[in-house]
Amino acid sequence: MAEPFELTSNGQVVGVLEPTEKIVLVELLNQLTQLLTPEDEEHLDPLAQEVGIGTETPEPTDPVLKRLLPNAYRFDPEKANEFRRYTERDLRVGKISRAKAMVSILRADDDEITLTREQAEAWAMSLADLRVALGAKLGLFDATHDDSLKSESPEQSVYDWLTWLQGSVIEAIQS
C-alpha cells in the first residue's frame, strides 16, 4: 500500500508506491496523454505551431476533454472559441509534458519516489487531471449526480485513491 508523501529536511518530497500502484498510474497517464494529443497535430500550419496557436480549435465533443479543456466563456461561444484558439495547444502541451515526466519517474525500479518541489507540484497537477478525467467518466460532475449513490466500483476506488494520493502530495508541499 502506498505511503503518504512527506517533505524531507532537505526540501524533497518523498513517498512510497507499490509496483502495482505505479503500473496503474503509468497506464492512466498514458491514456491521458493519448487523449490529450491532438489528432491533427502533424497538419498544423508551421507558423501557428511555432507561435503555439491553432487555426481553428473547436470545443471538444468528448465529455472528458470538455472537462480537461473547458470553455473560458460559458455564455459567449465566439469569445470561447477565440480564447481556445490561442490557449488550448499550450494547455494540452503542458498537461502532456507533466504526465510524461511523471511516467518517467514512475518507471524507476525503486518503490520510493523522491521529488523536487517543482516535480511534486507537477505531480499534483497531473493527479488533478487524472481525477478530472476519471470523474467525468464516472459522471461525478453531472448535475444529476447523487453523492449518496457512490458506487463501490473499481473505477470509484481508483478515483478515491487518486484523491488520497493528490492530497498527500499537496500536504507534503505545504508542510
C-alpha positions in Angstrom: 0.0 0.0 0.0 1.2 3.5 -0.8 2.7 5.5 2.0 1.9 9.3 2.2 4.3 11.7 0.7 6.3 13.8 3.2 8.6 16.8 3.0 12.1 15.9 4.0 14.5 18.2 5.8 16.4 18.9 2.5 13.2 20.1 0.8 12.4 17.0 -1.2 9.0 15.3 -1.3 9.3 11.6 -0.7 6.6 8.8 -0.8 6.3 5.1 -1.5 4.2 3.4 -4.1 3.8 -0.3 -4.6 4.8 -1.7 -8.0 1.2 -2.4 -8.9 0.2 1.2 -8.0 3.0 2.5 -10.2 1.7 0.3 -13.1 -1.9 1.7 -12.6 -0.6 5.3 -12.6 1.6 4.8 -15.7 -1.4 3.2 -17.6 -3.7 6.1 -16.6 -1.1 8.7 -17.5 -0.5 7.1 -20.9 -4.3 7.1 -21.6 -4.4 10.7 -20.5 -1.5 11.6 -22.8 -3.2 9.8 -25.7 -6.5 11.5 -25.1 -4.8 15.0 -25.0 -2.7 14.5 -28.1 -4.4 16.3 -31.0 -5.2 14.1 -34.0 -4.3 16.8 -36.4 -1.0 18.0 -34.9 1.1 16.9 -37.9 -1.2 19.0 -40.2 -0.9 22.2 -38.2 0.4 25.3 -40.0 4.1 25.6 -39.2 3.8 29.3 -38.2 0.8 28.5 -36.0 2.7 25.6 -34.4 5.7 27.8 -33.8 3.6 30.5 -32.1 1.5 28.0 -30.3 -1.9 28.7 -31.6 -4.4 26.8 -33.6 -6.0 28.0 -36.8 -9.4 26.6 -35.8 -9.9 24.9 -32.4 -13.5 23.8 -31.9 -14.8 22.8 -28.5 -14.1 19.1 -27.8 -17.1 16.8 -28.1 -15.6 14.1 -25.8 -17.0 14.7 -22.3 -13.6 14.0 -20.7 -11.8 16.5 -22.9 -14.6 19.0 -22.2 -13.8 18.8 -18.5 -10.0 18.9 -19.1 -10.2 21.8 -21.6 -13.2 23.8 -20.5 -14.6 26.9 -22.2 -13.3 30.1 -20.8 -16.6 31.9 -21.7 -19.6 29.7 -21.0 -22.2 32.0 -22.4 -20.2 33.5 -25.3 -19.3 30.9 -27.9 -17.4 33.3 -30.1 -15.2 34.5 -27.3 -14.8 31.0 -26.1 -13.6 29.8 -29.5 -11.2 32.7 -29.9 -9.7 32.1 -26.4 -9.5 28.3 -27.1 -7.6 29.1 -30.4 -4.9 30.9 -28.5 -4.6 28.7 -25.4 -5.7 25.1 -26.0 -2.5 23.9 -27.7 -0.3 25.2 -24.8 -2.7 23.8 -22.3 -2.5 20.4 -23.9 1.3 20.5 -24.2 1.7 21.4 -20.5 -0.6 18.6 -19.4 1.1 16.1 -21.7 4.6 17.2 -20.6 3.7 16.8 -16.9 2.2 13.4 -17.5 5.2 12.2 -19.4 7.6 13.5 -16.7 5.6 11.7 -14.1 5.7 8.4 -16.1 9.5 8.7 -16.4 9.8 8.9 -12.6 7.3 6.1 -12.1 9.3 3.8 -14.4 12.2 3.8 -12.0 12.8 0.5 -10.2 12.7 1.9 -6.7 9.3 2.0 -4.8 10.4 5.2 -3.0 9.6 8.2 -5.1 11.7 11.3 -4.5 10.6 14.6 -6.0 11.8 18.1 -6.0 9.2 20.7 -5.0 8.7 21.6 -8.7 8.2 17.9 -9.6 5.8 17.5 -6.7 3.7 20.5 -7.9 3.6 18.9 -11.4 2.5 15.6 -9.9 -0.3 17.4 -8.1 -1.5 18.9 -11.4 -1.2 15.6 -13.2 -3.1 13.8 -10.5 -5.8 16.5 -10.7 -6.0 15.9 -14.5 -6.4 12.1 -13.8 -9.1 12.8 -11.3 -11.0 15.1 -13.6 -10.8 12.6 -16.4 -11.9 9.7 -14.3 -14.6 11.8 -12.5 -16.0 12.8 -15.9 -16.1 9.1 -16.9 -17.9 8.3 -13.7 -20.4 11.1 -14.1 -19.3 12.8 -10.9 -19.7 16.3 -12.4 -23.2 15.7 -13.8 -25.9 18.0 -12.4 -27.9 14.9 -11.6 -25.1 13.0 -9.8 -26.1 12.0 -6.3 -23.1 11.6 -3.9 -25.2 9.3 -1.7 -25.3 6.7 -4.5 -21.5 6.5 -4.5 -20.6 3.2 -6.1 -18.0 0.7 -4.9 -16.8 0.1 -8.5 -13.1 -0.4 -9.2 -13.1 2.9 -11.0 -14.6 4.7 -8.0 -11.9 3.0 -5.8 -9.2 4.3 -8.2 -10.7 7.8 -8.1 -10.7 7.7 -4.3 -7.1 6.5 -4.3 -6.0 9.3 -6.7 -7.8 11.8 -4.4 -5.8 10.5 -1.4 -2.6 10.5 -3.4 -3.0 14.0 -4.6 -3.9 15.2 -1.1 -0.8 13.5 0.2 1.4 15.3 -2.3 -0.2 18.7 -1.7 0.1 18.3 2.1 3.8 17.5 1.7 4.3 20.5 -0.4 2.5 22.8 2.0 4.2 21.4 5.2 
